[in-house]
């Protein structure tokens, strides 16, 4: 994990298999991480992807560059790395990905569970799910000062050039109600801090908060 074990554990890590292999004279490193559920798998995927050349070609969530193919499938995060970024290596990585995904059962994380009432076309391309300081720091540093003192929550952040949507889902005894009927509040940039300051009250109600603070530097 290259020193990143704490981040995986924060999301909920089960086990992993990492192998280095040579196929048709090309070298690859393949990591398959079984996380503690579909939410954890999506979370670690969401803070790991960067500057995707091609998105969502293999599953609901995939990110491809010349040198790397990352996928969230079910409860698994998959990372395939090649050495030179050649067309042949990209094609072989895709073949590996297809074979791995065919063996994974169950559905993946459903982003609309957090963003009810928002059409899929209105969901920005970048989305990050985090549930602690490490995920927040790695995936949404621009929000760190707002949320670093908040505890016992899971957060989904989506971002485009024009808007960012922040959804806080507090873990409480009313979590089942949250899954079936979440309540969202809209907030301007000036109101985000006030919403975060009201966390104890919202935590008791088991509320969700969504902020629309405009463009946020992430």
Secondary structure, 3 states (H helix, E strand, C coil): CCCCHHHHHHHCEEEEEEEEEEECCEEEEEEEEEECCHHHHHHHHHCCCCCCCEECCCCCEEEECCCEEEEEECCEEEEEEECCCCHHHHHHHHHHHHHHHCCCCCCCCCHHHCCCCCCHHHCCCEEEEECCHHHHHHHCHHHHHHHCCCCCEEEEEEECCCCEEEEEEECCCCHHHHHHCCCCCCCCHHHHHHHHHCHHHHHHHCCEEEEECCCCCC
